[in-house]
Amino acid sequence: MSAGNATTLRTPFFKLLIANRGEIALRIIRTARRLGVGIVAVYSDADRDALHVRQADQAVRIGEAPPAQSYLNIAAIIAAAKATGADAVHPGYGFLAENAAFASACRDAGLVFIGPSAEAIDEMGNKAGAKAIMRRAGVPCIPGYQGEDQSDSAMLAEARQLGFPVMIKAVAGGGGRGMRLVADAASFPGMLRSARSEASAAFGDDTVILERAIENPRHIEIQVFGDRHGNAIHLGERDCSVQRRHQKLIEEAPSPAVTPELRAKMGAVAVQAVKALRYEGAGTLEFLLDTGGQFYFMEMNTRLQVEHPVTEAITGLDLVELQLRVAAGEPLPLRQHDVTFTGHAIEVRLCAEDAAQGFMPRSGRMSRWEMPEGLRVEHALQSGAEIPPYYDSMIAKLVSFGATREEALIRLICGLEQATAFGVATNRSFLISCLRHGAFARGQATTAFIATHRDELFAQHTTAPNDIALAALLLHLSQPHAPRWRGGRSLAPGFPAPLRFQLGDALHECDVVRDRAGDYVVGSNGDAQRFTLDELGGGAVRFRHGEVLETVRFDRAGDQLWLQRRGVTLVVRDLTWPPPEARAGSSGDGKVRAALSGRIVSVLVKPGERVALGQPVLTLEAMKMEHVHTAGMAGTVSAVAVAEGEQVTTGRIVIEIAPG
């Protein structure tokens, strides 16, 4: 997948500092090593033992865990480059990748910045400025407001003039952060405040623009490259329509909705813009495509995209290598007529989040992590790794490729079913539901896909009686003091072991006993399920149930058991001897608890203030997203136990409400 014939760079740089973390850092390391470039990693306190740190030639601590004190700390990153003798910096994506001040600081320090110039980032990274440039170039743009007057009253007046629904967007950001869809004027002030706060925390700039919302469009983006010699090409489109919270979940190339003629038209517009800007490096122009085939420019991302692997799959090119060669001053090694497209690729973003709970991010220890063969998997995890609460919730990208879209889709579903992620909730099952849905399979998904098909996508897995019995058996076998299993017959039947546990939203009570034949019998409400064990160990059990012999993977941590059977992950909580635990979130007992670990962004109430049921009382930021906590009962605020800017852990009581 090389971008040229040379195996090394004709380069002014020999050591590359990667100003990022996780899977994208490892992705850059892979290509840089192949090209003979040395690697410097940077890390926060939360990433001291991370894989990207271990795989680098050198690594430098740049600060504490919060991004503002580490991965957004320009001075610390420049200092790390100087201390290690690095002569180039790759920003990856997110963090400082589209920060013009960072690109300028690299240039001032004599470092090659792997990306466009600071001027280009400033022009196109700002959504308002980018739209003005595109309008001058004759590119159709969505009607909106990009004015300097950012007062609440001016923004509301402009929103009314555009007509609801409208989109609020941070000018400096991407990835869905600082973005809100507002349905009416009544909810506009609160949404505006939230968007500004999130944008300020993520990008250091709370300036926003407004756009008229286009109903049910497709999100289509064009990958472009330019060099300092005036050459520019496009590498086709990616369809990124399946999104939650305005963040992409599934991306594919080519788009099922884009014809060769439309591709050529959109590509020509994108290349024209790149040439007009004298743009260098990788970039992406994002468009909304309506049902009539008309496309509207939204923004340009002046960096490598998360979803770049699908473009690599259908073009055979290494986009990171192209970035490095262009930054080294080399001309693009191919022209537009050299770009060919073969097959179909689909990518899903595996995230540490609970899809059923509003895609709430999760952090913690990933006790077991096994990714499937046959797919391209970009990740930076291993069994036992900690997922910190400070960064994006995406923990892996799984990419399939096939001669046809159907082939790629089948391969991706099979691979996801084989993936194992125990210990922290993920969206794996939700992704499978999306891929299996008829609308997606037919290539009909728009940005409204998840909202339109919500009930079907979130349909609960029907737990069969033998699933319940197997959960009980594995709880019994995995107990610290459980009798050790040995194959063969039992000398004497054991005593029934009572179990009480939660599986999904249901409580179950079962008895487990081993009979003289050596089989395990699980009884519940007069029903008995028999299991004959064949193998047990290494986090898996092989057993016969009825006439079927199968293998199930499982893992236990404390009172929680994770098991994966026939592609479905079941989470079981042992309540036989339950420890006391406080429930996170809004509660009817008047105690509002942190739903997850994170930073308090704003406290919306004061002691003595009366609140209504469901009223927002506090906003918490975790994994770069804001999460509003509400009152679980009507009453009077009796205590506020936190302050803005404070870090809290999951379950901590943050606000107390007294009845009356």
N, C-alpha and C positions, 0 to 999 in steps of 0.2 A: 504493500500500500504506500510505497514511496512516492513522493511528489516529483522526484527528478532522478537522473541517472547517478549522480554523485552520492557517495555514502557518507561524506563529511561536508561541513559547511565551508564555503569561501568566506570566512567570517572574521570580523574585528573583535569577536568575543569568544572566550574559551571556558568561562565559568558562569553559569546561569543561576541566579537566585529566584526561587519560586515564591511569590508573595501570596501564598494561598495554602490551603490545607486539604485533607481528605482525598477523595477520588480524583479530582482534577489535578492535584499535585502529583499523584502517582501517574496519571495519564501523560503529563508533560515530561516527567522523569523518563518514561519509557522511550519516547521519541528522542529526547535530548541525549540519552545514553547511546542510542543507535548512531547518532551523528557525532559522537565523540566529545560531547560537551560535559564539563563537570557540573555537579549539582550542589546547590546550597538550599537547605530548607529553613524555614522559620516556624516557630511554634509558640503557642500560648501555654500557660500552666495546665490547661485542660488537655493539651495534646502532647504532653511530654513524652509519652510512650507510643505515640501514633505511628502507623506504618510509614507515612511519608517522611517522618523524622529518621526512622531506621534505615530507609533505603537511600537517603541522601549521602553524599560524601562528607558534608559538614552540615551542622544545624545550629541555629542561634535562637535563644529565647528572646521574645520581643515584648513580653508583658503578661499581665494577668488574663484570666479567661474571657471576660467580656470583650467583644470585638473592638470597642472604642479604645481599649487599653492595649490592644495587640494587633490584630489584622487590619485595623484602620489607622494604626499609628505610623504615619509616614516617616517621621524622624527616626523611629526605632528600626524600620525596615531599611532605610538608606544607611544607617549606621551598621546594620548587619552586613550589608553588601560591602561596605568599606572594610569592615573587620576581617572578612573572609577573602577579599580580593576578587569578588564577583565583578564582572564587567557588563552584565546584562540582567534585566529583571523581567520575568513573565508574571503578569498579574492574575492569570487564570480567568475566572468569571466571578461576579459578586465582589464584595468587599471594595477594593480600590480599582477594579478593572476599568471603570468608566469615570475615573476621577482625574480631571485635567490637571489639578494641582499636583497629583502624584506623578503623572507623566512628565510634567514640567520639572519637578524635583529630581527625578531620575536623570533627565537631560542636564540639569544644572550640576549634578554630581558626576557627570561624565559617564553615566550608565546608559546602555542601549535599552530603551523601553520596547518590549515586544508588543507592539500595537501601533495605532495611528498617532499622529502628533497631538500635543496638548490642545492645539488650536482646533483640530478636527473633532476631538472629544468634546470640547467646549461648544462647538457649533452644533454637532449632531446629538450629543448626549443630553442636551437640554431640549425637552420635547417642544417647547414653544418656539425656540430658535430653529429647530429642525423643520417644523411645519412651515415657517416663513420661507426657508430656503427651498423647500419642495414646491411651495406655491409659485415661487418665482421661476422654478424649472418647469412649471406646467403639470406637476403631478397632482392628481385629485386627492384632497384631504378631507377629513371629517369636519363638519362645521363645529366651531368651538370658540373658547375664549382663552387667549394667551396674554392678557394685559398685565401691566405692572401693578395696577391697583389690586392688592390682595386682601383688602379689608373684608370682613364678614358680610357687610351690607352690599358691597360691590359684587362679591361672588354670588350672593343669593340673587341679586338683580339680574346678573348675566345668565344664571341658571334658568330663571323664569323666562327670559327672552329666548333662550335656546329651546325651551320646552322640555318637561320631564318625560321620561327618565333621562338623567345625565350621568356621565362618568366624571369623577374627580380623579386626577392622576398627578402623582409627584413628577415634577419636571426633571429631576435628577436621577430617577431610579428606574427599576425594572423588577421583574420577578413577581409582579402582583402586589408589591409593597407600596404603601401610600396610595392605593387605588380603592375607590369605593363606587358602587353603583347605587345611585340615589333615585328612589321612585317618586318622591314628592317633596314639596317645599318644607313640610313639617319636619321631616327627618334630615334635611340638608345641614343645619348647623352642627348637629352631633356628628354626622358623617364627615363634615369638613374638619372638625377638630381632630377626630380620630385619624384621618388621612394625613393631616399635617404632623401629628405626633409620631406616627409610624414612619413617615418619610424622614423626619428629623433624626430619629434614632438610627435608621438604616443608612442614610446617605449624608447626614449633616446639613440638609437643606429642606426646609418645610414649604418651599414654593410649589404651588399646584396650578394645573390648568383644568379647564372644563371641556368636555366633548359631548355632543349629542350621542346618545346611546343608539346603536344600530341593532335592531332586533334579529336574533338568531343568525349571525353571520358565521362564516368560517374564518379562522385565524390562519393566514398564509404568510410565510416569511420566505424571503429570497436570500440565499447565501452569496456574498460577494467577496472578491479579493481585488486589491489594487496594489501597485508598486510605485516606487519613486521615479520610474522611467515612463510613466504615463499609461501603463497598461492596466486594463481592468477586465474582469470576467465575472460571470455568475455561475454558480454550481447548482442551479435549479432551486426548487421550492421544497419546503417542509410544511406539512399540515399539522398544526398544533392546537386544534379546536377543542379537544377534550381537556377541560380545565376545572379546577376547583379553587375558589377564592381568587380567581383571575390568575392562577398559577398553573402552568402546564403539567399534565400528568402523562399524556400519551402523545407521541410525535411520530410522524411517518413521512417517508419520501418514496415515490412521488405522492402528491395529493390525489385522492380519488376524484376530486372535483375539478382538477386543472387539466385542460386539454393541451396538446402541444402548441397550439396557436396562442392560448392564454399564457402559457409558460414563456413563450418567446416575447410576448408583449410586456409581461411583468418584468422579465429578465432585462429587456432593453431599457426600461424605465430605471431599474436599479443600477445598471451599468452607467447610464447617462449621469445619474446622481453622483456615483463614485468618481467619475472623470471630472465632473464639474468641481468637486471638492478637492481634487488631487489627493484622494484618499489612499493611504498605505496600510496594508494588512488586511485582517479578516473583519468583516462587518456583516450585519444582517438588517435588511429593511423589512419591517413588519407591516402587513396590510390586513384589512378586513375585506372579505369577499362576500358581497350580498347574493341573494338568490337569483338576481338577474345577471350575474357575471361581472358587475362593476366592482372595482377594487379601490380602496381608499387607504392612503398612507397613514400609519399611526405613529411610528417612531423608528429610529435607527439605533441598533445596539452596536457600539463601537468596540466589540470584543468577540472572543470565541463564545459560542453558545453552548449551553448544557447539552443540547440535542445534536451537536455536530456529528456524533457517530453514525446517524442514519444517512447523512450526506456522504460520509466516508465510505459507507457500505455500497452505495449505488454508483459512486464515481471511481472507487479504487484509489482515492487520494488520501494522504495523511495531512489533515488541515493544520496540525501543530507544526509539522515540518514546513509547510508553506509559510506559516507565520514566521518561523525562525529564518528561513531563507530571505524573505522579503525584508525583515528587520536587518539582516546582514548586508543589504544593499543589492542582492541578486535580483534580476528580473524574474517575473513569473515564468515558470518553465513550460507553460502551455498557453495557447490562445483559445478563444471561444470555440472554434471549430474542432479543437482537440478534446473538448469536454464531452464525454459520453455517459449515458445513464443505463444501467443494467439491473434488472430485478427490482425487488421491493424490500424496504427495511422498516421495521417498527420498533420504537423504543418506549419503555415504561419507566417511570420514576418510582422506585420503591422508597417509601417514606416511613419514618418512625412516627406514626400517628394513628389515632383511633378514628377510622372513617365514620363509624356509627355515632360517634360523639362529636359531630361537627368538624371532623378532621383535626381534632385536638392533638397537637404535637406531644410526643412522649419521649422521655429520656430514661436512662438507666443502663443496666448491664445486659448485654446481648449474650446470654449464656451459651447459645449454640447457633452457629452461623455456617451454613453450607449452601453454596451456590451451584446451579446446575451446569453440566457440560453441554456443549452444542450451541451455546449462546455467547455473545460477547457481553461480559459483565464487568462494569466499571464500579469498583468499590474500594474501600480502605478499611475493611473490618476483618475481624477474626473472632472465633469463639472466645468469650470472656471479655471482649472489648466494652468499654464504657461509651455510651452515647451522651455527650454533654448537652445541657439545655440551652446553651448560648448561641448555637449556630443553626443553619438551615436544617429542616427535618429530613431532607433527602439523604439516604444512606447508600443507595446503589442505583445504577441504571442497567437494565437488561435489554439487550438489543438482538433482534432476530433478523435474519436475511433469508430470502427465498426467491426463486425464479418468478413467482407470482405473489400477489398480496395474500391470497388464501394460504399459500404455503408458509409465508412468513408469519401469518397470524396463528396457524396451528402450532408451529414450532415455539412461538412465544408463550402460548397458553400452556403447552406441555412443560416448558422450562419453568414457568412460574409455579406450576403444581409441584415440581420437584424441589423448589427452593425452600430452605429451612431457615427460619428466623425465630428463635425462641428466646423469651425473656423480656422483650419490649414489643408492644403492639405495633404492627405495621399495616399498610394498606394492601397487602398482597391479595387477599381474597376479594377486595373491592376491585382491584385491577383486573382480576380474572373475570369478575362479573361484567365489567365494561367491555372487555375483549370478546366475551361470549354473546353479548347483546346483539340482537338482530340488526338494529340500526347501525351499530359500528361495523358489524360484519358486512353489511351491504354498502359501506362507505358513505353513510348519510349523516354522520355525526357533525353537529355544529357546536358553537360555544354554549348552546343551551342544552347540550346532551345530558349532562348530569341532572340539571334541574327538571328537565322534561321527563326523564325516566327514573326519577329518584326512588319511587316505591319498588320498582323491579330491581334496581341495582343494590338497594339496601335490604332486600328480602332476606329474612333470617334463614340460616341453614336449618333444615328439619333434622333434629337429633333423633336417630333411630334407637330403639331399645338396646341393640348390641353396642352402639357407641357409648351409651350410659354405662352398660356393664363393663366394657373395656376400660373406661375411665376409672371405675371403681377398682378394677383389678390392678391397674397401673399405680393408682394411689396406694393400694395395699403393698404391692411389690417394691415400691420406691421409698417406703417409710424407713427411717434410719434403723429401727429395731425390728424390721420385718424378718421372718425366717428366711435364710438364704435358699434360693431355688436350686434344686438339683434335679436333673432329668430322671425319668423312671418312675416306678410305682412308689407310693408312700407306705411306710410301715404301718401307720395308723392314721385314721382321719383326724384332721385338725379341728380346733374349735372355731366356730364362725366369728369372723372379725367384723364388727359393725362399723359402717362408714357413713358419714353425712357430708355432702359436698354440693357445691354450686357449679352448674354447667350452663353457660349462657345466663339467662335470667331465671332459670328453674332450680329449685332445691331437690335433692334426691337423697334417699336413705337406702343403703344396700348392705347385705352381708356377703362376705367372701370366705369360702372354705375350700380346703384341698381334700379331695376324696382319696380312697384307697388306690384308685387307678392312677393317681398323680395328676389328675385334671383339677382345674379350678372351676368352682361353680359359684356364680354370682346371682344372688337372689334378691328380688325386690317386688313387693306387692303380689306375692304368689307366683311370679314369673322367675324362671331359672335359665341362665345362659351358661353354657359350658365352653371352656377354653382349654385346649391342649397345647402347652408350651413346647416349642421346639428349640428355640435359642433365646437367651436373655443376656444382654450386656452391650457395652459400647453405645448406650443411649438408644437401643432398638430392641424390639421384641418380635420374635417370629412365632406365630401361633396358628393353630387350626380352630376355626369356628364353623361348625357344621361340616360342609364338604370343602370349604375354602381355606387354603393356606395363604397367609399374607404377612407382610412385615410392616411394622409401624414404628416411626421414630418418636421419641419422647424425651423430655427433660424435666427435672423437678428442682425448684428453688424454694425452700421453706414450705409454705402452705399452698404454693401454686405449682400446677402441673401443666405442661404444654405437650400436646400430642398432635401428630399430623397423620391423617388417614385419608387415603384416596383424594389427595389434593386439598383437603380441608383441615385447617388448624383449629383445634379445640383447646380452650383455656379452662382449666378446672381449678377450683379453689376448695381446699380441704377445710371443712367446718367441723370436723369431728371433735377437735379441741381448739376452737377458734380463739385467736388472740384479740384483745380489744383493739379497735381501729376506728379512727375518725374518717368519715366520708368527706371527700373534697368537693368543693363547689358550693352552690346555694343549698341551704338546708332549712327545713321547717323548724329546727330547734333555735333559729335565730342567729346561728353562727355561720358566717361566710368564710369558707376555707379556700386556700389557694388550690386551684384545679391542677396546677403543675408548677414546677420550679421555674423561677424567672425573676424579672425585675419589675417593681411597682412603677408604672408610668404615671398614673394619676389616681388620686383619691377623690371621689366625687361627692362625698358626704362628710358631715361634721357631727361630733357628739351632740345629742339633743335634737338633731334634725329628724323630722318625720319622713318615712319612706313608704312607698307602696309595694305590694307584691310584684316582683319582676323588675323593679326599678334598678338601673345600673348604679352600682355603688363604688366600683373600683375597676381599673384597667391594668392588666399585667402583660408584660412583653416576654415572650419565650420563643426561641428559634426564629427570631426576626419578625414575628407576627404578634399583633395585639389581641388580647382575649378579655372581653368584658365580663365581669362578675356581677350578678344581680342579687337582689334581696330575695330570700326564700320565704319571707313572710312580711306582712305589713306591720309597722310598729315605729319605735323610736330608736335611733342609733345610740347605743349605750357606751360603745367603746370603738375606737379606731386604733388598731394595734401595730400599724405600719406607717411608714413615711414614704413619700415619693423618692424614687431612686434606690430604695432598699431591695436587696435580694432576699427572696423567700423560697422555702422548699414546699413541695407538694403536701397538702393536708394542713398546713399551718393556718390557725385562725387569724384572719386579718381584720374582720369587722364583726361586731356583735350587735344584735338588734333585740330590743325588749318589746314584748307585746304591749298593745295599748296605744 
